[in-house]
Amino acid sequence: MHKLSLPLLASLLLCAAAAQAQVEVSQPWVRATVAQQKATGAFFQLKAKTDSRLVEVRSPVAEVVEVHEMAMEGTTMKMRAVPALDLPAGKTVELKPGSYHVMLIGLKAPVNAGDSVPLSLVFEGADKKRETVEIKAEARQLGGMAKPAAKAEGADEHKHHH
């Protein structure tokens, strides 16, 4: 019995390890749009177990999806697409407004606050093997991140109705 169960246990552990993503994605969100807006940004944190790169992002809500960086060129902030984003092992890389982020361009419909936006993130390891991680990012209103600290008058009344 032990001879049979040990290889079985080993193969189950290997399967479990293979099923675990090499890159952890946390706090995904997308900026909600206003009428006629054809592009928006997606943001999240990435933490890779081994040196990896984010090489592609896809979403059915947009015609084009690109990883962008914001960088100062002299006194001007410029945004440009990057072919890949390096993810050093064990370090959290944050995609956020004003820094690296994902642009969803050619939106097929408005992105409303509360919508769940599907994103497919394609990562490439040092061994050139690719892994796709499917996530859903919640759409948030512009400026929604800073709201809790500075609530409008009467906001407390709203809390009591729940």
MOHU-V972162 format. One record per backbone hydrogen bond with DSSP energy under -1.0 kcal/mol. CO is the residue of the C=O (numbers start at 1). NH is the residue of the N-H. If there is no record, write none. Layout:
BEGIN
((CO | NH) (CO | NH))
END
This chain:
BEGIN
((1 | 5) (2 | 6) (4 | 8) (5 | 9) (6 | 10) (7 | 11) (8 | 12) (9 | 13) (10 | 14) (11 | 15) (12 | 16) (13 | 17) (14 | 18) (15 | 19) (22 | 49) (24 | 47) (26 | 45) (28 | 138) (29 | 43) (30 | 140) (34 | 37) (38 | 106) (38 | 107) (40 | 104) (41 | 31) (42 | 102) (43 | 29) (44 | 95) (45 | 26) (46 | 93) (47 | 24) (48 | 90) (52 | 87) (53 | 124) (54 | 85) (56 | 122) (58 | 120) (59 | 62) (61 | 108) (64 | 105) (66 | 103) (67 | 82) (68 | 101) (69 | 80) (71 | 78) (73 | 76) (76 | 73) (78 | 71) (80 | 69) (85 | 54) (87 | 52) (88 | 91) (93 | 46) (96 | 99) (100 | 96) (101 | 68) (102 | 42) (103 | 66) (104 | 40) (105 | 64) (106 | 63) (111 | 33) (112 | 115) (115 | 139) (117 | 137) (119 | 135) (120 | 58) (121 | 133) (122 | 55) (122 | 56) (123 | 131) (124 | 53) (125 | 128) (129 | 125) (131 | 123) (133 | 121) (135 | 119) (137 | 117) (138 | 30) (139 | 114) (140 | 32) (141 | 144) (147 | 150) (152 | 155) (154 | 158) (155 | 159) (156 | 160) (158 | 161) (159 | 162))
END
